[in-house]
Amino acid sequence: MNDILKLTAVELSTKIKAGELTAVDAVEAVFAQIAEKEEDLHCYVTLDKEGALAQAKEVQERIEKGELTGPLAGVPVAIKDNMCTEGMLTTCSSKILGNFIPTYSSEAVLNLQKAGAVVIGKTNMDEFAMGSTTETSAYGATKNPWNTEHVPGGSSGGSAAAVAADECFFALGSDTGGSIRQPASYCGVVGMKPTYGTVSRYGLIAYGSSLDQIGPLAKDVTDCATILEAIASYDEKDSTSQKREDTDFTKALVNDVKGMRIGIPKDYFSEGLDPEVKEKVLAAANLLKEKGAIIEEFDLALVKYAIPTYYTIADAEASSNLERFDGVKYGYRTESAEELHAMYKQTRSEGFGAEVKRRIMLGSFVLSSGYYDAYYLKALKVKALIKKAFDEAFAKYDMILGPVAPTTAPKLGQSLSDPIKMYLGDIYTISVNLAGLPGISVPCGTDAQGLPIGLQLIGDCFAEKKLIQAAYTYEQARGKFGREDA
């Protein structure tokens, strides 16, 4: 069983199609691992073993008939708990959606099911994707498989930890300000945030609608490109969906970076960056240089404005998006209220956690009369300037290279006591969302405590293939990466 878990998603599907394994074997191996590890790690909110085994049997029959031939057929996948899945509890890790069972599935999940992937459950996350550690979940914190005293990152921490702990073969996450890339870095897996609009947001429970994007968390770059190819699609149900002809991402799995121009922002390597993270990320840059890439330093000075800009815009959008959770139509409703306004207030007071309330209040404040121009409109103007700064950088460079986070995974309980410190941890990831760009995190080493460090590559809009090619080349040069005890 353990040998199955060591396979990547693409390797597993190849063996299933060759008749060496079955989809049912793969699901049973995953659930055996979950039974052993889940109590310590808490990667999942909901598991559906019966449903997964039934799906696996059906997929296996279709593979044997030759109906399913894709590279993900028969592979067990975990879904972040903010993507609707028909008939399966979808809570956003919040008490307010503790009883919500959607009647439809999100487009990204449907695309995976069409590809023959088997959904095994929903992963834990920061409540409504608000947080960087997966500690704001109403169902308790997820732990980092590399060291259970540390956080897995967030908000897609459950997905990243499940992949790192072999509790699934790959997972979907969502990224509003780094929520795929940062947990990928902390858990030593590959995570990618595609260009805004590449993957449909239909069925993704919104946090910041102009920033949210679904993407893969996987064991390696090959899996990452394969999953992105499966979930990317134009969707009429999502008004921000892009029509793209170039979603054959696996064609970019080429071991070659000769002549690629890679820019390193000086601002990303100044104060606040842990020396060990700096050393490993620059060593990765040198490895790409040895393979023929042209590496240059440059100024990207607007980065310091990214955090206030992001939290102003994201919280404003969150306060509007979370208005619908009022106890009337679905989800949790307080039992003690006797009239309508009291019911609204008590439902929301009891249903939302502290971090979500903080962000709703901040968002409502920046949108309120008298403050709208001073905060929200100003943030939109700075967002446009950040996009312009990236446009100028991409006129010179094929991609930008930097760290994912200033440090490796902090200890559990460290970040929650100081929310501002937690917000500052997003410094290298949020500009990518503000500008709608693609970004990928690839493991590039460990620190003295044995915790993983991630390398971030950022591309221009629709330049995922360049990122995949550079990440793949780096991964091939780096060699194997994984936990000693795995």
HELIX and SHEET records of a PDB file:
HELIX    1   1 ASN A    2  LEU A    5  1                                   4    
HELIX    2   2 ALA A    9  LYS A   17  1                                   9    
HELIX    3   3 ALA A   23  LEU A   41  1                                  19    
HELIX    4   4 LYS A   49  GLU A   64  1                                  16    
HELIX    5   5 LYS A   95  LEU A   97  5                                   3    
HELIX    6   6 GLU A  107  LYS A  114  1                                   8    
HELIX    7   7 GLU A  127  ALA A  129  5                                   3    
HELIX    8   8 GLY A  157  ALA A  164  1                                   8    
HELIX    9   9 ARG A  181  CYS A  187  1                                   7    
HELIX   10  10 VAL A  221  ILE A  231  1                                  11    
HELIX   11  11 PHE A  249  ALA A  252  5                                   4    
HELIX   12  12 LYS A  266  PHE A  269  5                                   4    
HELIX   13  13 PRO A  275  GLU A  290  1                                  16    
HELIX   14  14 ALA A  301  TYR A  305  5                                   5    
HELIX   15  15 ALA A  306  ASN A  321  1                                  16    
HELIX   16  16 LEU A  322  ARG A  324  5                                   3    
HELIX   17  17 LEU A  340  GLY A  351  1                                  12    
HELIX   18  18 ALA A  354  LEU A  367  1                                  14    
HELIX   19  19 TYR A  372  LEU A  377  3                                   6    
HELIX   20  20 LYS A  378  LYS A  396  1                                  19    
HELIX   21  21 PRO A  419  LEU A  424  1                                   6    
HELIX   22  22 ILE A  430  LEU A  434  1                                   5    
HELIX   23  23 GLU A  464  ARG A  478  1                                  15    
SHEET    1   A11 TYR A  44  LEU A  47  0                                        
SHEET    2   A11 VAL A 118  THR A 123 -1                                        
SHEET    3   A11 PRO A  76  LYS A  80  1                                        
SHEET    4   A11 PHE A 170  ASP A 175  1                                        
SHEET    5   A11 GLN A 213  ALA A 218 -1                                        
SHEET    6   A11 VAL A 190  LYS A 193 -1                                        
SHEET    7   A11 GLY A 439  THR A 446 -1                                        
SHEET    8   A11 PRO A 452  GLY A 459 -1                                        
SHEET    9   A11 MET A 399  PRO A 403 -1                                        
SHEET   10   A11 ARG A 261  PRO A 265  1                                        
SHEET   11   A11 ILE A 294  PHE A 298  1                                        
END                                                                             
